[in-house]
Amino acid sequence: MIKKIVAFQGNHPSKLNPNTDTTIFLANEIQNKKYKIFYYEPKNLSIINSTVIASGFFIRLNYKKDKFFKIIKKVKLDLSKCNFILIRQDPPFNLEYISTTYILDTIKDKVKIINNPTSIRNVSEKLFSAKYQKYMPNTIFTQSVIEIKKFFKKHKRVIIKPIHSFSGNDIHLLNKFKFKLINRFLKKHNYIMCQKYLPKISKGDKRVFLINGKVYGVISRVPKKGSFLSNMSKGAKPINIKLTKKEIKISKLIAKDLKKENIFFAGIDFIDQKLNGDINVTSPTGLKTYFDLSGINLAKTFWKELKA
């Protein structure tokens, strides 16, 4: 094995913001441990002659420069030669995403892959939360217009969101049942999540970081004025915060369950002490922001837990 190579599967570095991006934060930390960073996009992953090959490039990171990365060498790399592979591309969890997990499945006994590709398929980011519904606001998962109409009649103000989207994309707050909008939404997304609206989202949600079955930290994200979206990509402001005893209990339970599912790194969210149903296992974010707010470097913890 070629020693000390970490491969990152994700969106091209030029599309990432080093001031907030968790992938870059993790890569920079392992670079400090003298590992080489190999980067490739999902579209450049192949199986050739029974070997998993990625066309990509070795990069060098430098937070102090405006252009924070430098491409050192473009290569085709046998990924089984890596020490670690991190799956870090954003959803949607579509056929391309699923296909990459099947490809990486073929080498998961040769190289440590985070998160485990089989587990990423098995742990649907929203549907997996169905087993924790007693900790959530009233929620249904459906593609039935009849069930959605019943839900609206009961709760009046409802959040609807796709099962497989991310970063607050295509999420709607509806104050009344709108047949045409919901019908279009169902045709576009099939199964959707409908959830009772929690007004206290205006004071922010809580993003909790779970690493190797343990609860390691939390930030709050406060929506911008007039918005109900707590995603920083939608203008939410991050602040320091602590978890309540109730939130700690729920977080520990989920962390333990996810470890059993071979999920090493995840993020879960609370609103008003209720789990909101997003269990992020594809590309959890927030570690750089947590470091900036608290001074605690969970990238160090991440690699320590992996024994890198």
Phi and psi in degrees as a GROMACS rama.xvg file:
@    title "Ramachandran Plot"
@    xaxis  label "Phi"
@    yaxis  label "Psi"
@TYPE xy
-68.4738  124.757  ILE-2
-78.1004  147.013  LYS-3
60.8792  58.8237  LYS-4
-125.924  130.356  ILE-5
-118  124.596  VAL-6
-98.879  138.494  ALA-7
-117.325  121.796  PHE-8
-98.8066  116.577  GLN-9
-174.033  -171.766  GLY-10
-67.0976  148.933  ASN-11
-53.9863  138.007  HIS-12
-53.6123  -29.3541  PRO-13
-65.1162  -17.7749  SER-14
-93.2934  0.0613831  LYS-15
-103.106  151.777  LEU-16
-103.434  108.739  ASN-17
-63.7764  -20.3079  PRO-18
-70.8373  -21.448  ASN-19
-131.228  -14.0942  THR-20
-76.3192  129.893  ASP-21
-73.1062  -36.5694  THR-22
-59.4499  -48.4683  THR-23
-64.1049  -38.5276  ILE-24
-62.103  -44.6344  PHE-25
-66.4344  -42.2142  LEU-26
-64.8439  -41.0848  ALA-27
-62.8588  -39.1785  ASN-28
-66.2373  -42.8749  GLU-29
-74.2169  -27.1879  ILE-30
-62.0403  -37.1417  GLN-31
-63.5214  -19.5211  ASN-32
-93.5834  15.3444  LYS-33
73.5507  21.7659  LYS-34
-85.1466  149.48  TYR-35
-86.5847  140.886  LYS-36
-103.518  117.16  ILE-37
-108.796  131.637  PHE-38
-124.669  135.579  TYR-39
-147.889  155.074  TYR-40
-93.3609  151.205  GLU-41
-53.6097  -35.1409  PRO-42
-65.9077  -15.0017  LYS-43
-104.059  21.5131  ASN-44
-101.367  133.346  LEU-45
-144.551  162.095  SER-46
-113.476  116.925  ILE-47
-124.437  120.007  ILE-48
51.0038  46.7644  ASN-49
67.8967  11.9023  SER-50
-114.781  133.965  THR-51
-82.8429  114.14  VAL-52
-117.179  138.53  ILE-53
-124.509  131.929  ALA-54
-90.4207  117.645  SER-55
-160.892  -145.75  GLY-56
-156.613  146.883  PHE-57
-80.5571  137.048  PHE-58
-126.549  158.165  ILE-59
-119.183  129.763  ARG-60
-100.766  146.235  LEU-61
-151.667  102.925  ASN-62
-62.1323  -21.8675  TYR-63
-79.2404  -12.892  LYS-64
-102.047  150.908  LYS-65
-59.4787  -46.2172  ASP-66
-90.9505  101.544  LYS-67
-77.3654  -8.05735  PHE-68
-132.649  150.187  PHE-69
-129.804  127.377  LYS-70
-76.8158  119.247  ILE-71
-87.3373  -44.0858  ILE-72
-160.04  131.116  LYS-73
-89.6186  130.203  LYS-74
-148.103  164.444  VAL-75
-103.195  122.382  LYS-76
-117.436  134.648  LEU-77
-73.8375  109.043  ASP-78
-68.0996  -17.4063  LEU-79
-68.8154  -11.9679  SER-80
-84.9776  -4.95244  LYS-81
-82.9668  157.803  CYS-82
-80.7373  -40.2284  ASN-83
-142.112  149.812  PHE-84
-126.315  128.711  ILE-85
-108.813  121.222  LEU-86
-84.6352  111.175  ILE-87
-130.92  12.0551  ARG-88
-76.409  149.763  GLN-89
-71.2816  152.831  ASP-90
-60.2649  175.578  PRO-91
-72.7546  149.752  PRO-92
-82.5099  76.2866  PHE-93
-100.872  -170.224  ASN-94
-64.2093  -34.3224  LEU-95
-62.6684  -45.8644  GLU-96
-59.8276  -47.9533  TYR-97
-61.2277  -41.4202  ILE-98
-62.0322  -39.4436  SER-99
-63.6633  -33.8407  THR-100
-67.9711  -37.2283  THR-101
-65.7985  -39.6632  TYR-102
-63.2173  -47.135  ILE-103
-69.116  -25.1255  LEU-104
-53.689  -31.8592  ASP-105
-71.3061  -14.7987  THR-106
-122.846  10.9028  ILE-107
-68.4728  -14.2217  LYS-108
-86.953  -8.67365  ASP-109
-105.433  -24.9501  LYS-110
-143.037  143.677  VAL-111
-75.6114  121.091  LYS-112
-115.578  128.555  ILE-113
-119.762  123.698  ILE-114
-78.5201  160.034  ASN-115
-49.7715  125.452  ASN-116
-61.2079  -36.9802  PRO-117
-63.6335  -40.9694  THR-118
-67.8675  -35.672  SER-119
-60.0496  -39.2085  ILE-120
-68.7762  -39.0208  ARG-121
-75.725  -29.6069  ASN-122
-101.366  85.6078  VAL-123
-64.3284  129.025  SER-124
-60.2496  -30.0539  GLU-125
-105.477  -43.2008  LYS-126
-65.7717  -28.5754  LEU-127
-62.2498  -27.4691  PHE-128
-70.9762  -11.1219  SER-129
-58.0883  -28.5501  ALA-130
-75.0767  -7.82837  LYS-131
-114.96  25.78  TYR-132
-63.9147  -22.3623  GLN-133
-69.2994  -15.4125  LYS-134
-99.3244  1.48336  TYR-135
-110.213  160.657  MET-136
-62.3189  160.324  PRO-137
-54.2844  125.947  ASN-138
-142.724  141.678  THR-139
-128.552  152.136  ILE-140
-118.7  119.153  PHE-141
-163.508  165.549  THR-142
-127.614  20.7667  GLN-143
-94.6346  118.399  SER-144
-61.6934  -36.2514  VAL-145
-62.2553  -45.4658  ILE-146
-66.2499  -38.0461  GLU-147
-65.4986  -40.7985  ILE-148
-63.6044  -40.9794  LYS-149
-61.008  -41.7356  LYS-150
-63.907  -41.762  PHE-151
-63.4981  -41.7373  PHE-152
-59.7539  -34.3677  LYS-153
-80.7337  -38.7647  LYS-154
-109.817  -13.4405  HIS-155
68.875  -58.4212  LYS-156
-110.873  122.607  ARG-157
-135.891  139.994  VAL-158
-94.6062  130.546  ILE-159
-118.966  138.04  ILE-160
-150.545  151.405  LYS-161
-66.1313  153.076  PRO-162
-69.7204  -34.8257  ILE-163
-118.525  26.9942  HIS-164
-97.8672  -168.249  SER-165
-161.162  166.102  PHE-166
55.9999  30.9672  SER-167
75.9376  12.2296  GLY-168
-74.8075  133.818  ASN-169
60.6677  35.589  ASP-170
-101.934  135.215  ILE-171
-127.151  141.116  HIS-172
-104.293  118.164  LEU-173
-114.868  132.5  LEU-174
-95.9855  -6.54562  ASN-175
-156.061  160.154  LYS-176
-70.3521  121.85  PHE-177
-118.575  99.8337  LYS-178
-58.5264  -48.2666  PHE-179
-62.9182  -44.4097  LYS-180
-63.2963  -46.1344  LEU-181
-66.5979  -38.1839  ILE-182
-63.4434  -43.3298  ASN-183
-62.3879  -40.9969  ARG-184
-62.2196  -43.4304  PHE-185
-67.4704  -39.4062  LEU-186
-63.9089  -34.5457  LYS-187
-77.0122  -39.993  LYS-188
-115.332  -9.49921  HIS-189
62.899  -115.268  ASN-190
-67.6558  136.253  TYR-191
-132.276  167.563  ILE-192
-109.425  126.468  MET-193
-114.551  130.298  CYS-194
-139.17  140.033  GLN-195
-58.0529  131.323  LYS-196
-71.6995  134.153  TYR-197
-109.095  107.717  LEU-198
-57.2263  -26.3836  PRO-199
-70.7611  -0.395084  LYS-200
-60.7311  -23.5367  ILE-201
-61.8417  -22.8898  SER-202
-92.2848  -2.49101  LYS-203
111.199  158.235  GLY-204
-103.226  -174.235  ASP-205
-130.804  125.148  LYS-206
-99.7665  122.213  ARG-207
-108.144  135.234  VAL-208
-100.023  123.992  PHE-209
-114.662  122.536  LEU-210
-130.026  119.673  ILE-211
53.6487  43.5744  ASN-212
81.6966  9.83108  GLY-213
-125.948  153.678  LYS-214
-92.9797  121.201  VAL-215
-116.468  -15.453  TYR-216
175.558  172.476  GLY-217
-155.177  145.825  VAL-218
-130.233  159.132  ILE-219
-107.825  148.03  SER-220
-126.897  114.835  ARG-221
-99.117  120.584  VAL-222
-58.4412  149.126  PRO-223
-67.3756  159.91  LYS-224
-55.0103  130.438  LYS-225
86.6532  -1.7479  GLY-226
-112.256  156.146  SER-227
-112.306  4.7171  PHE-228
-93.5581  124.624  LEU-229
-96.722  8.23213  SER-230
-75.3286  134.493  ASN-231
-65.0033  -27.1793  MET-232
-67.7083  -15.5066  SER-233
-105.356  14.5914  LYS-234
97.6658  5.28226  GLY-235
-68.3816  148.83  ALA-236
-102.448  126.336  LYS-237
-81.4109  141.096  PRO-238
-139.656  159.308  ILE-239
-72.2236  146.636  ASN-240
-162.805  166.454  ILE-241
-118.226  158.067  LYS-242
-86.016  147.197  LEU-243
-79.6647  167.318  THR-244
-58.6881  -40.0196  LYS-245
-62.9931  -44.3993  LYS-246
-66.5056  -37.1505  GLU-247
-62.8835  -44.123  ILE-248
-59.3608  -47.2882  LYS-249
-66.1535  -42.181  ILE-250
-61.9365  -42.6382  SER-251
-64.103  -39.0339  LYS-252
-61.331  -48.4666  LEU-253
-68.4463  -39.4881  ILE-254
-58.8868  -42.7346  ALA-255
-64.1973  -44.0816  LYS-256
-64.3465  -41.321  ASP-257
-66.7714  -35.0907  LEU-258
-63.6098  -37.8926  LYS-259
-62.4596  -28.3823  LYS-260
-87.1448  6.31764  GLU-261
65.7902  30.3821  ASN-262
-94.9281  116.747  ILE-263
-85.4908  -39.1074  PHE-264
-132.464  126.706  PHE-265
-150.667  161.417  ALA-266
-127.803  136.306  GLY-267
-125.452  156.881  ILE-268
-126.569  142.62  ASP-269
-120.9  145.378  PHE-270
-129.546  121.499  ILE-271
53.2873  45.1588  ASP-272
66.398  13.6757  GLN-273
-114.822  134.753  LYS-274
-63.3625  128.967  LEU-275
-88.4326  -3.40012  ASN-276
97.0956  -1.58054  GLY-277
-96.7597  113.394  ASP-278
-115.731  97.1797  ILE-279
-82.8701  110.024  ASN-280
-118.563  -12.0624  VAL-281
-79.8197  -46.7785  THR-282
-154.515  68.257  SER-283
-58.156  141.474  PRO-284
-123.154  171.544  THR-285
111.035  -7.15796  GLY-286
-66.5693  -39.1903  LEU-287
-66.4736  -41.2132  LYS-288
-64.2731  -42.0024  THR-289
-60.7217  -40.9757  TYR-290
-62.5639  -44.6909  PHE-291
-63.4222  -33.885  ASP-292
-82.3027  -37.3179  LEU-293
-112.399  -19.9037  SER-294
80.7709  2.36762  GLY-295
-95.1197  123.786  ILE-296
-96.7101  95.1776  ASN-297
-77.3176  -10.0431  LEU-298
-65.812  -38.8401  ALA-299
-60.8404  -43.7662  LYS-300
-62.3243  -43.5568  THR-301
-53.7367  -53.2275  PHE-302
-72.9985  -30.9855  TRP-303
-64.2755  -43.1728  LYS-304
-64.5274  -28.8676  GLU-305
-83.7214  -6.40437  LEU-306
60.5525  39.692  LYS-307
